[in-house]
Amino acid sequence: MRDPIKDPLNDLARRVSECAQAAWSAMPDEVKFAMRKRLFQMNPINAIKEVGTHYRDGAWSITPYLGASGFGELSLMGCKFIHGKLCERAD
């Protein structure tokens, strides 16, 4: 049985969660508005992937970054977190 305190997977999940929360906090309101409008028109898996294409090097963009695909720097877990926040009522 894995020691939950020393488990590298728990450490990775914690770091990804912290990154996703920081990315959410850093997302400008105009990007939140644009992303909510765009994601509303997509199926959930494509919407989650789309989130990752708008974030690079700690910066958000209303339009996807050139050459961006998949989940990008946020990973699947981070993109799911951001997608969930965008699906909530406006904060």
GIMOTA-V305692 format. One line per field, one symbol per residue. phi: phi as a letter, one per 40 degrees, with the letter a starting at -180 (. if undefined). A space follows every 10 residues. Layout:
phi = ???
//
This chain:
phi = .ccccbcccc cccccccccc ccccccccdc cdcccdcccd cbcdcccccd dccbbafgbc bcbccdgcag cfccgdcccc ccdccccccd c
//
